[in-house]
Amino acid sequence: MHRSRLTGKEVMLKGKKIVLGITGSIAAYKAAYLCRALIKKGAEVQVVMTPAAKEFITPVTLSALTQKPVVSEFFTANDGTWHSHVDLGLWADLMLIAPATAATIGKMANGIADNMLITTYLSMKAPVFVAPAMDLDMLAHPSTQHNLEKLRAYGNHIIEPATGHLASNLEGKGRMEEPDTIVTIVGATLAVAHNDNVAHNDHVAHDDNVAHNDKTLAKKKILLTAGPTYEKIDPVRFIGNFSSGKMGFALAETCAERGAEVVLIAGPVHLQAIHPNIRRIDVTSAEEMYHEAVKYFPKMDAAILCAAVADYQPAHYAAGKLKRQPGKSLTVELKPNPDIAAALGQMKTNKQTLIGFALETDKEWTNAREKLTRKNLDFIVLNSLNDEGAGFQGDTNKVSIIAANGTSETFPLKSKKEVAEDIVTRVL
C-alpha cells in the first residue's frame, strides 16, 4: 500500500479532540493561526486560557474560530456553572499549550494548580505538547531549563522555541515556533506513536515526510552534532561559517525514523527537529558543543559528528563593541578550540562507532584519510567544495564514505535526506 505525501500526518490529526492551552505571552496572537491550522487538518479544538492570556487575545476571537465557548475560569460568573477540568482531561486526545510562559512551565513542573489550565493539565490522560515562548535570558535560566527537563521526564513533548527577534528587541532563542511547524510536529509525533503500535506488513512508499519502516536502530542511542559554531569577538561580532545544519538534521531525522534515540547537539541554525525521538540541545560556541558531546558520548552506541566546528576562537573577548579606527588595521589573535572528534576518539570503546565529516577543498582523499586515522574514527564522510551541488547551505550533497579498514564508497549527487539514508545504511 502506498500513501501520498503528508497523508499520514493529516490522518493523525483528523477527528482528534485537542485542548489548546493559551498563556499570557505576546505570542498568544499566534494561537489564532494555530486554531485555524488545527481545524483545517480536521481537529476539534477546545481553548483553555489563563486569565493573563486574555490581556493578549480575546476569548471572542478564539470562540469564533473554534465554534466553542472558551474556558478560563473554574466557574461561570453569572450562573455558577462549573467547568470540569477532569472532563476535559478525559475528552481530549491531546493537549497543546502554546504559547507556554516560564510561569506556566514552572507551575506545570511543580503541580501548582492555581488556574483552570494547570488543573486541566494535571487531569490530562492524553499526550501533552508544550511550545515555550519567552525572552532568551528567561529561557536560558537554570530554573526554566530544570522545569523543562522535569516536563520531559514526565513524558511531555517540548516543541523547541525558535531563534529570532524577540519582544524585548533582543535577538536569540525564545520565539514560539510557528503554528504550521507546531502542527507538523504534533502530527508527526502522533504518526510515529501510531506506527510504533501497529504491525506493518505492507510496504510504505518512502519519502522524507513518511516515517521509515526500517527499525534497525531500535534501542540504539546516537549522538549527532550539526550546524556551525559562533566564536564571539565582541558583543555583536563573531567568527563563524556558512553551515546551515541541513545535513546534520537530516541525519538526526533518519536515525530517529529507524528507531534510534537521538541526542542532537545543534549550533545556531534556523531548523526544527521534527521526530519525537530527537532530543535537541542548542549551543553556540565550539567549547559549549565540546562539553555537551563529551558529557553524552559515554552513554551512546554511536556518534556522527556532522557539525562545522570552528577550529579557532578569539584569544581575547572584547566586552564592548570594537570601534573602527580610521587608517588602522584590526588584528584578532586566535587560539585553538577543543577538538571534539579527537576527544571522542580517545574516549571511544570497542562497542561504540564514531563517524566524522571532512569538508575539503584540496587533496581531499589524502586529508580525509589522515583525519580518519589521527582522530581514531571508524568512518569519515568526505565531501568537497569542488563538487557542484555539495557543501554548505544547499539541499543536495555528494559524499564518499571511507572506513578505517581502508574500504570506501562514493555516491552520486543526491538530496541531503537521501545522503543521510546512504550514510546511516552504510555505517550503522
C-alpha positions, 0 to 999 in steps of 0.5 A: 500500500502506498500513501501520498505525501503528508497523508499520514500526518493529516490522518493523525490529526483528523477527528482528534479532540485537542485542548489548546492551552493559551498563556499570557505571552505576546505570542498568544496572537499566534494561537489564532493561526494555530486554531485555524491550522488545527481545524483545517487538518480536521481537529476539534479544538477546545481553548483553555486560557489563563486569565493573563492570556486574555490581556493578549487575545480575546476569548471572542476571537478564539470562540469564533474560530473554534465554534466553542465557548472558551474556558478560563475560569473554574466557574461561570460568573453569572450562573455558577456553572462549573467547568470540569477540568477532569472532563476535559482531561478525559475528552481530549486526545491531546493537549497543546499549550502554546504559547507556554510562559516560564510561569506556566512551565514552572507551575506545570513542573511543580503541580501548582494548580492555581488556574483552570489550565494547570488543573486541566493539565494535571487531569490530562490522560492524553499526550501533552505538547508544550511550545515555550515562548519567552525572552532568551535570558528567561529561557536560558535560566537554570530554573526554566531549563530544570522545569523543562527537563522535569516536563520531559521526564514526565513524558511531555513533548517540548516543541523547541522555541525558535531563534529570532527577534524577540519582544524585548528587541533582543535577538536569540532563542525564545520565539514560539515556533510557528503554528504550521511547524507546531502542527507538523510536529504534533502530527508527526509525533502522533504518526510515529506513536501510531506506527510504533503500535501497529504491525506493518506488513505492507510496504510504505512508499518512502519519502522524507515526510513518511516515517521509515519502516526500517527499525534497525536502530531500535534501542540504539542511542546516537549522538549527532552534532550539526550546524556551525559554531559562533566564536564571539569577538565582541558583543555583536561580532563573531567568527563563524561559517556558512553551515546551515545544519541541513545535513546534520538534521537530516541525519538526526531525522533518519536515525530517529525514523529507524528507531534510534534515540537521538541526542542532537547537539545543534549550533545556531541554525534556523531548523526544527527537529521534527521526530519525537525521538530527537532530543535537541540541545542548542549551543553556540560556541565550539567549547559549549558543543565540546562539553555537551558531546563529551558529557553524552558520548559515554552513554551512546552506541554511536556518534556522527559528528556532522557539525562545522566546528570552528577550529579557532576562537578569539584569544581575547573577548572584547566586552564592548563593541570594537570601534573602527579606527580610521587608517588602522588595521584590526588584528584578532589573535586566535587560539585553538578550540577543543577538538571534539572528534579527537576527544571522542576518539580517545574516549571511544570503546570497542562497542561504540562507532564514531563517524566524522565529516571532512569538508575539503577543498584540496587533496581531499582523499589524502586529508580525509584519510589522515583525519580518519586515522589521527582522530581514531574514527571508524568512518569519515564522510568526505565531501568537497567544495569542488563538487557542484551541488555539495557543501554548505547551505544547499539541499543536495550533497555528494559524499564518499564514505571511507572506513578505517579498514581502508574500504570506501564508497562514493555516491552520486549527487543526491538530496541531503535526506537521501545522503543521510539514508546512504550514510546511516545504511552504510555505517550503522 
